[in-house]
Amino acid sequence: MTVNLLDFDASRLNAFLAERGEKPFRAKQLLRWIHHFGEDDFGKMTDIAKTTREKLAAEAIVAPPRLLTEQASSDGTRKWLLDVGTGNGIETVFIPEDDRGTLCVSSQVGCALDCTFCSTGRQGFNRNLSTAEIIGQLWWANRALGRDPKGERIVSNVVMMGMGEPLANFDNVVAALRLMLDDHAYGLSRRRVTLSTSGLVPAMDRLREACPVALAVSLHAPNDPLRDEIVPINKKYPLKELMAACLRYLEKAPRDFVTFEYVMLDGVNDTLLHAEQLIALVRDVPCKFNLIPFNPFPNSGYQRSQPEAIRRFRDRLIEAGYVVTVRKTRGDDIDAACGQLAGQVKDKTKRTLRLAAAEQTTHTIRLSRETRP
């Protein structure tokens, strides 16, 4: 059976080679060739013994997801749709900035959490991505983007903020994170790798022990009733439990703060009362805020907060002593902005069918009312 070596972090690669009588240093060589140099042809790995290369070629491959389409935004953002089989596609986004290049990586085909303002969630859920499909996005981006004039990689930061809830695919995500951090692979620092979660509390505790990286929490509401409505996982792990988990995570985190992400929804969560509730909620948690103007998609039911409402909300948080950024809308002309990633999802949850049925019922009721005498 042929194995994909992109599925193996250092420990699994060591075990794979040891079973074939190879010495431990071979794993470091392979990691460098596959991940540092982006090589997928064993024949070109010239410092590895020919007999070893022949064994590898007979039993293994280096196979990232296949490119389906690529789009470039007017602001330099690039989006790749990658084939993960059986009619499914995942989206990966590269965001260039003056001081860094950030890759937004997906962890699932779709998402099972059903946050009401997220286009990815509206697509339903098919399956978890394998380690190879997760790390393959970074492998692909490095090959596609090349290096800068100094020979440095263009991708300097990775955020696990693409399609899916990373902590719902814990084992495969952690294996991919370890490759991102491995000096023989991508060599990124823990401060330059950020995982964003909607608040799976037990998995946050597991991540703290297994592979703590920078943490972002998709908060989006300052009280339980509202968060229950727009981020349904809150019904299982309410805000008091989530705040306690954030404090526990910071005991081993590479940064001394949590970033709270907060999408700004017009008339839903953007008033000064909401800002006051948010300040009270996080008073014991060292944190920063990233306010995200809502990125519209068809039939979302939401509108982006008005600029003045965002400014008032931001200023109140700053007045309370917090660092606050308002995320720039990047790549929205190619549907690559936050909350817009949809890919191609063969929905196993039937969520898309239920939504279509509900929309059809609403449309029928509306027509009935409009045609009454």
C-alpha positions in Angstrom: 0.0 0.0 0.0 1.4 3.4 -1.0 1.5 6.0 1.8 1.5 9.8 1.5 4.5 11.1 3.4 2.7 14.5 3.9 0.6 12.6 6.4 3.7 12.0 8.7 5.0 14.4 11.3 8.6 13.7 12.6 7.6 10.9 15.0 5.5 9.0 12.4 8.2 9.5 9.8 10.8 8.1 12.2 8.6 5.1 12.9 8.0 4.5 9.2 11.7 4.6 8.3 12.7 2.5 11.4 10.4 -0.3 10.2 12.4 -0.3 7.0 15.7 -0.5 8.7 16.6 3.2 8.2 18.5 5.3 10.7 16.8 8.2 12.5 18.8 10.9 10.6 17.0 9.9 7.4 13.7 11.4 8.8 15.4 14.8 9.2 16.7 14.5 5.6 13.3 13.6 4.3 11.6 16.4 6.2 14.0 19.0 4.8 13.5 17.7 1.2 9.7 17.4 1.4 8.8 20.5 3.5 11.8 22.9 3.4 12.6 22.5 -0.3 9.1 21.4 -1.4 10.4 18.4 -3.3 8.1 15.6 -4.3 10.5 13.5 -6.5 12.5 11.0 -4.4 15.0 10.7 -7.2 16.1 14.4 -6.7 16.8 13.9 -3.0 20.5 13.6 -3.7 22.0 13.2 -0.2 19.8 10.2 0.5 21.2 6.8 -0.5 20.0 5.5 -3.8 18.7 2.3 -2.3 16.6 4.2 0.2 15.2 6.4 -2.5 14.2 3.4 -4.5 12.5 1.9 -1.5 10.6 5.2 -0.9 9.6 5.4 -4.6 8.1 1.9 -4.4 6.2 2.5 -1.2 5.5 6.2 -0.8 4.4 9.4 -2.5 4.4 13.1 -1.7 1.0 14.2 -2.8 -0.6 17.5 -1.8 -4.2 18.3 -2.9 -4.5 19.0 -6.6 -5.2 22.6 -7.7 -8.6 23.2 -9.3 -8.7 26.9 -9.6 -6.7 30.0 -8.6 -8.0 33.5 -8.2 -6.1 36.8 -7.5 -7.7 39.8 -5.9 -7.0 43.4 -6.8 -5.4 43.8 -3.4 -2.9 41.0 -3.9 -4.8 38.3 -2.0 -4.7 34.9 -3.7 -7.2 32.1 -3.3 -6.7 28.5 -4.3 -9.4 25.9 -4.6 -7.8 22.5 -3.9 -9.3 19.1 -4.8 -9.7 16.7 -1.9 -11.7 14.0 -3.7 -15.2 12.8 -4.2 -16.4 16.1 -5.5 -15.1 18.1 -2.5 -12.9 21.2 -2.7 -11.3 23.3 0.0 -10.2 26.9 -0.1 -6.8 28.3 1.0 -6.1 32.0 1.0 -2.8 33.9 1.0 -2.9 37.5 2.3 0.2 39.7 1.6 1.1 42.6 3.9 4.1 44.9 4.2 5.7 43.0 7.1 4.4 39.4 6.6 2.7 37.0 4.4 -0.2 35.1 6.0 -1.7 31.8 4.8 -5.2 31.0 5.9 -5.5 27.2 6.1 -8.6 25.0 6.2 -9.0 22.0 8.5 -12.3 20.4 7.3 -14.5 20.1 4.2 -17.2 22.5 5.3 -18.0 22.9 9.0 -20.4 21.2 11.4 -20.8 24.1 13.8 -23.4 26.1 11.9 -22.5 29.6 13.0 -25.3 31.6 11.4 -23.2 34.4 9.9 -20.6 32.1 8.2 -20.8 31.1 4.5 -18.6 28.0 5.2 -21.2 26.8 7.8 -24.0 27.3 5.3 -22.3 24.8 3.0 -22.8 22.0 5.5 -20.1 19.4 6.4 -18.5 16.5 4.7 -15.5 15.3 6.6 -12.2 16.1 8.4 -9.1 16.8 6.3 -6.1 14.5 6.7 -2.8 15.8 7.9 -1.6 15.6 4.3 -4.5 17.7 3.1 -3.9 20.3 5.9 -0.1 20.6 5.6 -0.4 20.2 1.8 -2.0 23.7 1.7 1.2 25.2 3.1 3.3 22.9 0.9 1.4 24.1 -2.2 1.4 27.8 -1.3 5.2 27.7 -0.8 5.7 26.2 -4.2 3.2 28.5 -5.9 4.6 31.7 -4.3 8.3 30.9 -4.5 10.7 33.0 -2.5 11.5 36.7 -2.2 14.7 38.3 -3.6 16.6 37.4 -0.3 15.6 33.7 -0.7 13.1 33.8 2.2 9.8 32.1 2.0 6.8 34.4 1.2 4.6 32.7 3.8 5.8 33.8 7.2 2.6 33.3 9.2 -0.1 30.6 9.3 -3.6 31.0 10.7 -5.9 28.0 11.1 -8.9 30.1 10.2 -10.1 28.6 6.9 -12.9 26.2 6.4 -13.9 24.2 9.4 -13.3 24.1 13.2 -9.7 23.0 13.7 -10.2 21.5 17.2 -12.9 19.3 15.8 -10.2 17.6 13.8 -7.7 17.5 16.7 -5.2 14.8 15.8 -4.7 15.7 12.2 -4.5 19.4 13.0 -1.9 18.9 15.7 0.2 16.7 13.4 0.1 19.5 10.8 1.0 22.1 13.5 4.0 20.1 14.6 5.3 20.1 11.0 4.8 23.8 10.7 6.9 24.3 13.9 9.6 21.6 13.1 12.9 23.2 12.3 13.6 20.6 9.7 10.2 21.2 8.0 8.8 24.8 8.0 10.5 26.2 11.1 7.7 28.6 12.0 7.7 30.0 15.6 4.7 29.3 17.8 4.0 33.0 17.8 3.6 32.9 14.0 1.1 30.1 14.0 -2.4 30.9 15.2 -5.3 28.5 15.7 -8.8 29.9 15.8 -11.6 28.1 17.6 -15.2 28.7 18.2 -14.7 27.4 21.7 -14.4 23.6 22.0 -13.3 23.8 25.7 -12.0 20.2 26.2 -10.0 20.4 23.0 -8.5 23.7 24.0 -7.2 22.0 27.1 -5.7 19.2 25.0 -4.1 21.7 22.7 -2.5 23.5 25.6 -0.7 20.2 26.5 0.0 18.8 23.1 1.1 21.8 20.9 0.3 25.3 22.3 0.4 27.9 19.5 -1.1 31.4 19.5 -4.9 31.3 20.2 -7.7 33.2 18.7 -11.3 32.6 19.8 -14.3 33.3 17.6 -16.4 35.1 20.2 -18.9 37.3 18.3 -21.3 37.9 21.2 -20.9 39.2 24.8 -23.7 37.2 26.4 -24.9 33.6 26.4 -28.4 34.1 24.9 -27.0 36.0 21.8 -24.1 33.6 21.4 -26.4 30.6 21.7 -28.2 32.0 18.7 -25.3 32.9 16.4 -22.6 30.5 17.6 -24.6 27.4 18.6 -21.6 25.5 20.2 -22.1 28.0 23.0 -25.0 25.9 24.2 -22.6 23.2 25.1 -19.7 25.3 26.3 -21.1 28.6 27.6 -19.1 31.8 28.0 -18.1 31.2 31.7 -16.5 27.9 30.7 -14.9 29.4 27.6 -13.3 32.3 29.6 -11.9 29.8 32.2 -10.5 27.7 29.3 -8.8 30.8 27.9 -7.1 31.5 31.2 -5.9 27.9 31.4 -4.5 28.0 27.9 -2.5 31.1 28.6 -0.5 29.2 31.2 1.5 27.6 28.3 0.7 29.8 25.3 3.5 31.5 23.3 1.7 34.8 23.6 0.5 36.3 26.9 -3.0 37.2 25.5 -5.9 35.6 23.6 -7.2 37.3 20.5 -11.0 37.6 20.6 -12.5 37.8 17.1 -15.8 39.6 16.9 -17.7 39.9 13.6 -19.7 43.2 13.5 -23.4 42.5 12.6 -25.6 45.5 12.1 -28.1 45.8 15.0 -27.3 42.4 16.3 -24.1 42.7 18.4 -22.7 46.2 17.7 -24.3 48.5 20.3 -22.5 50.3 23.1 -24.5 48.0 25.5 -22.9 45.0 23.8 -19.5 46.7 24.2 -20.1 47.2 28.0 -21.1 43.5 28.3 -18.0 42.5 26.4 -15.7 44.5 28.7 -17.4 42.9 31.8 -17.1 39.4 30.2 -13.3 39.5 29.5 -12.2 41.5 32.5 -10.1 38.7 33.9 -8.7 37.4 30.6 -5.6 39.1 29.1 -6.7 39.7 25.6 -6.8 41.8 22.4 -9.8 42.3 20.1 -10.0 41.9 16.3 -13.3 43.5 15.1 -14.3 42.0 11.8 -16.8 43.9 9.6 -19.3 41.3 8.4 -18.6 40.1 4.8 -22.0 39.6 3.1 -23.0 36.5 1.2 -26.3 35.6 -0.5 -29.3 35.0 1.9 -27.2 35.5 5.0 -29.9 37.5 6.8 -27.2 39.9 8.2 -25.8 43.3 7.2 -22.4 44.7 8.0 -22.4 47.2 10.9 -22.2 50.8 9.9 -18.8 52.4 10.0 -19.9 54.8 12.8 -21.1 51.8 14.9 -17.8 50.0 14.5 -15.9 53.2 15.4 -18.0 53.7 18.6 -17.6 50.0 19.6 -13.9 50.1 19.0 -13.4 53.4 20.9 -15.3 52.1 23.9 -13.0 49.0 24.1 -9.9 51.2 23.7 -11.2 53.5 26.4 -11.4 50.5 28.7 -7.7 49.8 28.1 -7.8 47.1 25.4 -5.8 46.8 22.2 -8.3 46.7 19.3 -7.8 46.3 15.6 -10.5 46.5 12.9 -9.7 43.8 10.3 -9.2 45.1 6.8 -11.5 43.5 4.3 -9.2 41.7 2.0 -10.0 39.6 -1.0 -13.8 40.2 -0.9 -13.9 40.6 -4.7 -12.9 36.9 -5.0 -15.0 35.8 -1.9 -11.8 35.2 0.0 -12.6 37.4 3.0 -13.3 36.2 6.5 -16.5 34.1 6.6 -16.8 33.9 2.9 -14.9 30.6 2.2 -17.2 28.0 0.8 -15.2 25.6 -1.5 -17.1 22.6 -2.8 -18.8 20.6 -0.1 -20.8 17.4 -0.6 -22.9 18.1 2.4 -23.5 15.0 4.6 -25.5 16.9 7.2 -28.3 17.8 4.7 -28.0 21.4 6.1 -28.2 22.9 2.6 -31.4 20.9 1.8 -33.0 22.1 5.1 -32.0 25.7 4.4 -33.4 25.5 0.8 -36.6 24.0 2.1 -37.0 26.7 4.8 -36.3 29.4 2.2 -38.9 28.0 -0.2 -41.4 27.8 2.6 -40.8 31.5 3.5 -41.0 32.4 -0.1 -44.4 30.6 -0.5 -45.8 32.3 2.6 -44.7 35.7 1.3 -46.3 35.1 -2.0 -49.5 33.9 -0.4 -49.7 37.1 1.7 -49.0 39.3 -1.3 -51.7 37.7 -3.4 -54.5 37.8 -0.8 -57.5 39.9 -1.8 
